[in-house]
Amino acid sequence: MSTETTKERIKTYKDIDSSILTAIPNPTDKAYEIKVKVPEFTFLGVKEQPDFAVIYLTFYPNKKVIELKSFKQYVFQLRNIVVSYERLINIIYEDLLKAYDPTRLRVMMICNPRGGISSKLTIDSDWKIRGGQEQFSDWKFIEDDWSVTM
């Protein structure tokens, strides 16, 4: 197989298609929380090695809610994307924010060990540094207890 053919197959973060994400109307204007867990999240690390993680979403809907089938398809496309943890969590966060415009969005990604090191990445739209108002502030009291499958 030629090097050129191999390069054509390699997809990067620039190939992530956020248009896959579709929304359904929020059935109420009352406040509530949606939690979504992706327990078997797979993507390609920067060395084209498979990486595994668990993604947790905390979502306070505004006018739209996540259509879960489209979210599943969005996540599935990432299996063939070469990207770092840090870039990936930011892309997922931005794509979800843009598609659903929630009152609050928290994305947490717990990555399985690679070379004996685990990672936990979190972004919360409530953080002032992310433009939030820190109106919920529960993130200040979340215990930083997490586990990783070995």
ChimeraX attribute file (.defattr): number of C-alpha atoms within 10 A of each C-alpha:
attribute: neighborCount
match mode: 1-to-1
recipient: residues
	/A:1	5
	/A:2	6
	/A:3	7
	/A:4	8
	/A:5	9
	/A:6	9
	/A:7	9
	/A:8	8
	/A:9	10
	/A:10	13
	/A:11	17
	/A:12	15
	/A:13	15
	/A:14	10
	/A:15	13
	/A:16	19
	/A:17	12
	/A:18	18
	/A:19	10
	/A:20	16
	/A:21	21
	/A:22	18
	/A:23	16
	/A:24	12
	/A:25	13
	/A:26	13
	/A:27	9
	/A:28	11
	/A:29	9
	/A:30	8
	/A:31	9
	/A:32	10
	/A:33	11
	/A:34	12
	/A:35	11
	/A:36	13
	/A:37	13
	/A:38	15
	/A:39	12
	/A:40	9
	/A:41	18
	/A:42	20
	/A:43	23
	/A:44	21
	/A:45	18
	/A:46	14
	/A:47	10
	/A:48	14
	/A:49	10
	/A:50	14
	/A:51	21
	/A:52	21
	/A:53	23
	/A:54	18
	/A:55	21
	/A:56	17
	/A:57	20
	/A:58	16
	/A:59	24
	/A:60	18
	/A:61	23
	/A:62	18
	/A:63	15
	/A:64	18
	/A:65	20
	/A:66	21
	/A:67	14
	/A:68	14
	/A:69	12
	/A:70	16
	/A:71	17
	/A:72	13
	/A:73	12
	/A:74	20
	/A:75	20
	/A:76	14
	/A:77	15
	/A:78	21
	/A:79	17
	/A:80	20
	/A:81	24
	/A:82	23
	/A:83	21
	/A:84	16
	/A:85	21
	/A:86	13
	/A:87	10
	/A:88	19
	/A:89	19
	/A:90	15
	/A:91	16
	/A:92	16
	/A:93	19
	/A:94	14
	/A:95	18
	/A:96	21
	/A:97	17
	/A:98	12
	/A:99	17
	/A:100	22
	/A:101	17
	/A:102	18
	/A:103	16
	/A:104	19
	/A:105	23
	/A:106	19
	/A:107	20
	/A:108	19
	/A:109	23
	/A:110	22
	/A:111	22
	/A:112	19
	/A:113	15
	/A:114	11
	/A:115	6
	/A:116	7
	/A:117	8
	/A:118	15
	/A:119	14
	/A:120	18
	/A:121	14
	/A:122	16
	/A:123	16
	/A:124	21
	/A:125	20
	/A:126	20
	/A:127	18
	/A:128	11
	/A:129	10
	/A:130	11
	/A:131	10
	/A:132	14
	/A:133	12
	/A:134	16
	/A:135	10
	/A:136	11
	/A:137	11
	/A:138	9
	/A:139	13
	/A:140	9
	/A:141	7
	/A:142	8
	/A:143	7
	/A:144	8
	/A:145	5
	/A:146	7
	/A:147	11
	/A:148	13
	/A:149	11
	/A:150	8
